[in-house]
Amino acid sequence: MPRRAIFDQALLARTLAAQLQVISRRQALACAIPRSTVNSWCRPGGKWQKLLPGVYFTEAGEPTNDQRLVAAMLYAGARATITGAAALGLHRQHPPRQDAIDVLVPWGVKRQSRSFVRVHRTTRLPRVYRTGIVKFAAPARAVADAARLYTSPDDAWAVVTEAVQSRLSSIAELRLELEHGAAGDSVRFRAALAAARVAVRSVAEDRFRERVKESGLPDPQFHVFLRALDGTDICEVDAWWPDAGVSVEIDAQEYHFYRADWLRTDAKRRRLIAHGIAAHNIAPTRIDNEWDAVYRELKSSLDKGRQRPRLPIVAFDPAV
């Protein structure tokens, strides 16, 4: 009779329990399983399934997504990080289906893409989250990589929009990823981010209108261009109370991707103030989370504005 292999069954059991029944060849040998036994178990029709070079699944049937993630980590190495759509799934997002698991490794690591694992070498490793042995990229990086790697503009738009609307990541964080990431494959990401910015602002403006109506504040004029009676153009504003000289811009630092953006917003605000306008810049998040405070600020400005002479400013539809 062939001699039965003797190995550390307790260590094997702990390893498999921690790794969802997935194990690397190195770990199997560390359990004192003879090389010949490992080779035998991993042959076609053997006890274990080979998922990736040097990575095995010890159960029958198809591995789950979580088991594939463990296998990807074991294959790519301890310094690897899951990114893209797979990482978004771990962040409880719902990205368009992507069979491949994208993995970041340090630039100097020599590892090739195999089977369902796509390896990306990078000099800019992300901040990471962890579940078990699986490390995955922080939200903004995961979104950015997913948007770059999808071939469909609609898929790129879907992951960016979901992340922003669910507040997994801010537009500013994504814009930084666009700025610092690889430029060669960012066309879809850039377009998706621009569309998300417009959508978020539009939703915030609609919500602001609803809040104003519900609160009992007088109706302002929406989306008008202001011009002084001497003919000096001032700027466009999102809301304008002409009898009180009060304006509102739905704006926030999250939109200020570059210093130039901030300077333009600051210059616009200074123009408004120079013409005596009580200018309010309201962050989209405040409309839902701090409306009582926003209401008090606007009510105070409106009350004060009506106690002074009406400003020599006209408003008109900028589209006309």
Salt bridges, closest charged atoms under 4 A:
ASP99 OD1 - ARG97 NH2 2.78
ASP102 OD1 - ARG118 NE 2.71
ASP102 OD1 - HIS120 NE2 2.79
ASP145 OD2 - ARG141 NE 3.04
ASP145 OD1 - ARG148 NH1 3.55
GLU162 OE2 - HIS94 ND1 2.99
GLU177 OE1 - ARG124 NH2 2.87
ASP185 OD1 - ARG148 NE 3.96
GLU205 OE2 - ARG201 NE 3.08
GLU205 OE1 - HIS223 NE2 3.09
GLU210 OE1 - ARG207 NH1 2.83
ASP233 OD1 - ARG227 NE 2.50
ASP238 OD2 - ARG201 NH2 2.76
ASP238 OD1 - HIS223 ND1 3.71
ASP243 OD2 - ARG306 NE 2.86
GLU249 OE1 - ARG201 NH2 3.95
GLU249 OE1 - LYS268 NZ 2.86
ASP251 OD2 - HIS256 NE2 3.70
ASP261 OD1 - ARG264 NH2 2.36
ASP266 OD2 - ARG270 NE 3.06
ASP288 OD1 - ARG207 NE 2.84
ASP288 OD1 - ARG211 NH2 3.81
GLU290 OE1 - ARG286 NE 2.94
GLU297 OE2 - ARG286 NH2 2.91
ASP303 OD2 - LYS299 NZ 3.05
ASP303 OD1 - ARG306 NH1 3.93
